[in-house]
C-alpha cells in the first residue's frame, strides 16, 4: 500500500492573514469613529478664525486699554421663576471705576450663549437701575451652563467681559 503524502505547507504561510485580520479590525473601528464624529458634532466653530488670529495684537491693545480704565464689574444671576416659566431669571451687573465709584451712563450690549450647543443664543437688554447697577430679565431655553458676553461702552471707553452661570 502506498500512502499519498500531502504537500507540506511552507513555513510562514499564515503571515499574510495577519494583515487581513488587522484590516478587519481597523476598518470597522475607523467607521465607528467617523460615525461618532459626524453625529455628535454640536456645530460650534470659530467664525473668521484666520482674521481673528491676525488681529490678535488689536485684542491685546484693547485689553491693555481696558485694564488702564480699572473698571470692575460684579456679575450676578438670580433665578426668578414664575408659574408658567421655571427658568425665568434676572442678570445683574454692577460697575465701579478704579476709585470704587459707581459707573452710570453705560450702554451695555450682551448675549447669552450656550457654550456647548448652537442655536440657543439670546440677546439681553440691560436697563439702568441706579447706583451703577444694570439688570436684564431673561428666560433661557435650556438648563445648564451659559456664558454671558457683554460689552459696556461710554463714549470712547470700552469694557468687554465674559461670565459663566449655571441655570437650573
Helices and strands as residue ranges (DSSP letters): H 15-39, H 49-54, H 56-69, E 72-79, E 88-96, E 107-113, E 122-125, E 127-130, E 133-139, E 144-154, E 157-167
